[in-house]
Each structure stands twice: as C-alpha cells, then as structure tokens.
Amino acid sequence: MTAAAINITNILQDVLSLPLPERSYIAERLIVSLDDDGELSPAWRAELDARVKRRESGETRSHSREEVHQEIEAILA
C-alpha cells in the first residue's frame, strides 16, 4: 500500500466517524468538486436535500461498516 493510499484510508476513516451533518457537508463538497462548473444541478441539489431531510427526520438511518459486514456475513453463512 502506498503512502497516498494510507492517507486516503485514514482520511476516510476519520470522515466516516464524523456526525451526519459534517459527513453530509463533505459529501456535498466532493460531489460539487466532480462537476465541471462547480455547481450542483437543480436535480442533484433537490436529491441531496431530500436525502438529508429523510435522514434528519429519522425516516432513514445510516448503518455502520460493522453492521453492514455482519449482515453480509450472516447472509453468506
């Protein structure tokens, strides 16, 4: 593993441990950085806003990496 890969892994672990609002902000900024003009399309903005609203209202919930791995292992067992 290269030094860059280790740094990316550490950064990702740090970001995933942040509270939802901070993770949402970082995700939005990353998506914006991928767009040529630096702006989200109205459709993407509406989708992101809807997802954040559903998460904040409790309609949906996030799953930790450990939970996902446990569920996959249970399915494969």
C-alpha positions in Angstrom: 0.0 0.0 0.0 1.4 3.4 -0.9 1.7 6.4 1.4 -1.1 8.1 -0.5 -3.4 5.1 -0.1 -2.7 5.0 3.6 -3.5 8.7 3.9 -6.7 8.2 1.9 -7.7 5.3 4.2 -7.0 7.4 7.3 -8.9 10.3 5.9 -11.9 8.1 5.0 -12.0 6.5 8.5 -11.9 10.0 10.1 -14.6 11.3 7.9 -16.9 8.3 8.4 -16.6 8.8 12.2 -18.0 12.4 12.0 -21.6 13.2 12.8 -24.1 13.2 10.0 -24.2 17.0 9.3 -20.4 17.1 8.8 -20.4 14.0 6.6 -23.2 15.4 4.5 -21.3 18.7 4.1 -18.1 16.8 3.0 -20.1 14.6 0.6 -21.7 17.6 -1.0 -18.4 19.4 -1.4 -16.9 16.2 -3.0 -19.8 15.9 -5.4 -19.6 19.6 -6.3 -15.8 19.2 -7.0 -16.6 16.5 -9.6 -18.9 18.8 -11.5 -17.3 20.7 -14.4 -18.7 24.1 -13.4 -18.5 23.6 -9.6 -22.3 23.8 -9.1 -24.8 21.1 -8.4 -27.6 20.7 -10.9 -31.1 21.6 -9.5 -32.0 17.9 -9.7 -28.9 16.9 -7.7 -29.5 19.6 -5.2 -33.1 18.5 -4.7 -32.0 14.9 -4.3 -29.3 15.7 -1.7 -31.6 17.9 0.2 -34.3 15.2 0.2 -31.8 12.6 1.5 -30.5 14.8 4.3 -34.1 15.7 5.3 -35.1 12.0 5.4 -32.0 11.2 7.5 -32.5 14.0 9.9 -36.2 13.2 10.3 -35.4 9.6 11.2 -37.2 8.2 8.1 -33.9 6.6 7.1 -30.9 5.6 9.1 -27.3 5.1 8.4 -25.5 1.8 9.0 -22.0 1.4 10.4 -19.5 -0.5 8.4 -19.5 -3.2 11.1 -23.3 -3.6 10.8 -23.1 -4.0 7.1 -20.3 -6.6 7.4 -22.3 -8.5 10.0 -25.3 -8.6 7.7 -23.3 -9.7 4.7 -21.6 -12.5 6.8 -25.0 -13.6 8.1 -26.3 -13.8 4.5 -23.3 -15.7 3.3 -23.2 -18.1 6.3 
